[in-house]
């Protein structure tokens, strides 16, 4: 279920942002491998990194860059998890830091062929029922 949008943000004209972590493979040649336009129903798409970005030996510069690009990330925004898994992890950690562990992401459902919002609370306290595992 889509969470309600903050009234203050609507009043100020702020629409949620969908932070696309990395451009889709094929974007540089004009033929992206997947179509992510369905994510635009959740907010304005903002691409953080070019498709060929990756961490090789020193993650510091990329962490600094992602911190700068995600500095305005709020609980109303979404992450779209595309690209290098290491970059996805770093972006998630930074988003979590910005929102005290509460953030949202968009997950693609292959069967329904659409995105679903997932709310994450890293610090959620709950009982784990190990008998169901």
N, C-alpha and C positions, 0 to 999 in steps of 0.2 A: 504494500500500500504506500502511495506517495505521501510523505509527510507534508503538513501544511506549511506554507511559506510565511515567514515572519511578516506581520502587518507593517512594522516600522520600515522594513526593506521595500515593501510594495509602495508605501507612502512616499518614500524617497526615490522611487523609480528603479530600485536595484533588482535586477533579475538574477537568479542563481547562475553561476558559471559552471560549465562542465570542463574541467581541466583534463585535456587529452595529453597524457604523459609524453607520448612520442608520435610523430607523424606516422601514418600507415605506410608500410612497405609499398613501393611503387609510386608514391606521391611525386617524387622528383621527376619521373618521366611522364607524369600525367595519367597514370593508370593504377590508382590505389587498389590493393588486393581485396580489401573489404570496404563496404559502404557503412559509415558510422553516422550518417545523417539522422537516423532515428533517435540518436542521443540528444539531438538539438531540441526535442520537446521538453527536456529537463532544464535547459538553460542555454546560454550563449557558449559556443565551443571556443576554447582557448587552447591552442597548441603550444606545448612547453618546449619540446626539443625536436630537432630535425630527425628524420628517419634513420640516419646512419650513426647517431650518437651512441656511444657506449663507454663503459668504464674499462680501462685497460689495467694500469698499474697503480695509479694514484687517484682515489675517489674524491679527494679534497676539492678540486676545482668544480667538479660536477655537483657535489653537495652544496657548495656555495651558490652555484648558479640556480639550482632547484629551490634553495631557500629564498632567494631573491624573487624567483618567478611565482612561488606559492605564498608570498608574504601576506596577500590579501585573502587567502583561502579561509572560508567560514564554515560553520555547521550547515548552512543552507546550500553550499556548493557540492559538487560531485567530482569524483575522480573517475576517469575512463582509463582502465588499465591496459594500455597498449605498449608494445615494444619490449625492450630488454628487461628481463626479470629483475636484474639488479637495480635498474632505474625505477622500476615499479615499486620495489621494496623501499627505496630511499624516499620516493615521493609520498608513499603511505605513511612512513615514519614522520616526515615533516608535516604532513597534513594533520596527523594525530597530535603532534606537539602544538600546532596552532589552535587546536580546538579542544584541548584537554582530553584527548582520547576518543572524542565523538566526531565521526565524520561519515559521509555517505559515498558510495561508489555505485556504478552502473554495471550490471552483469547481463551478458547476452544469453538469451535462452534460444538455443538452436531449434527446438521443437516449435515454440511459439513465434520465432523469428522477430523478437523484439527485446528491448532492454528493460530490466527491472531494477528499481532502486533498492539498495541494501544499506541499512543503517548499521554502523559499527560503533560499539562502545568497548574500547579496549579494557577499561577498568570495571566492566560489569561484574558484579558479584552474584553468583548463582550456584545452585547445587548441581553437581555433575552426577548423573545417574549412570554409573558404569555398567549396570545390568543391561542397558540398551545398546551397548557398543558391540 
